[in-house]
């Protein structure tokens, strides 16, 4: 009888240990403590304003980079924008600094890696506290048309799942929540 009781106690201990391991794993996967976190999908967007227009060669115009976090709180945004430097010149927003920069927006307190090289505009914005949630202007770009063309495009460098392109990182999880980007097309008219 004592042998059966001992086997029964060992069996109960093994079952309880297995349950504890499963509960620990579920907590690590965040499926027990916050089940809604797994089903709540966050989708941030990047767009350009205006998204189209006609401009004369030699006359400057401005394009805003807009960020909408769709109510998610984000701590970092990295934006990479392609344009055609043969037909558009980026006007330097800060001639006191070396190189060409664009004007940072107002949604992040810290902007780093502000550069214009070849056909790529890059800017990184960081939150130093509570993060950013909502929609706003990430940056402002002033362009000067160099030559006439029926259509020139500006497009974000973006591939879902990649971290070497444009990214919007959600606070705490650091998950890239950027899902949608837009493209702009401009008609440049001879002077």
Rosetta blueprint (number, residue, H / E / L):
1 X L
2 X H
3 X H
4 X H
5 X H
6 X H
7 X H
8 X H
9 X H
10 X H
11 X H
12 X H
13 X H
14 X H
15 X H
16 X H
17 X H
18 X H
19 X H
20 X H
21 X H
22 X H
23 X H
24 X H
25 X H
26 X H
27 X H
28 X H
29 X L
30 X L
31 X L
32 X L
33 X L
34 X L
35 X H
36 X H
37 X H
38 X H
39 X H
40 X L
41 X L
42 X L
43 X L
44 X E
45 X E
46 X E
47 X E
48 X E
49 X E
50 X L
51 X L
52 X E
53 X E
54 X E
55 X E
56 X E
57 X L
58 X L
59 X L
60 X E
61 X E
62 X E
63 X E
64 X E
65 X E
66 X E
67 X E
68 X E
69 X L
70 X L
71 X L
72 X L
73 X L
74 X E
75 X E
76 X E
77 X E
78 X E
79 X E
80 X E
81 X E
82 X E
83 X L
84 X L
85 X L
86 X L
87 X L
88 X E
89 X E
90 X E
91 X E
92 X L
93 X L
94 X L
95 X L
96 X L
97 X L
98 X L
99 X L
100 X L
101 X L
102 X L
103 X E
104 X E
105 X L
106 X L
107 X L
108 X L
109 X L
110 X E
111 X E
112 X E
113 X E
114 X E
115 X E
116 X E
117 X E
118 X L
119 X L
120 X E
121 X E
122 X E
123 X E
124 X E
125 X E
126 X E
127 X L
128 X L
129 X L
130 X L
131 X L
132 X E
133 X L
134 X L
135 X E
136 X E
137 X E
138 X E
139 X E
140 X E
141 X E
142 X E
143 X E
144 X E
145 X E
146 X L
147 X L
148 X L
149 X E
150 X E
151 X E
152 X E
153 X E
154 X E
155 X E
156 X E
157 X L
158 X L
159 X L
160 X L
161 X L
162 X L
163 X L
164 X L
165 X L
166 X L
167 X E
168 X E
169 X E
170 X E
171 X L
172 X L
173 X L
174 X L
175 X L
176 X E
177 X L
178 X E
179 X E
180 X E
181 X E
182 X L
183 X E
184 X E
185 X E
186 X E
187 X E
188 X E
189 X E
190 X L
191 X L
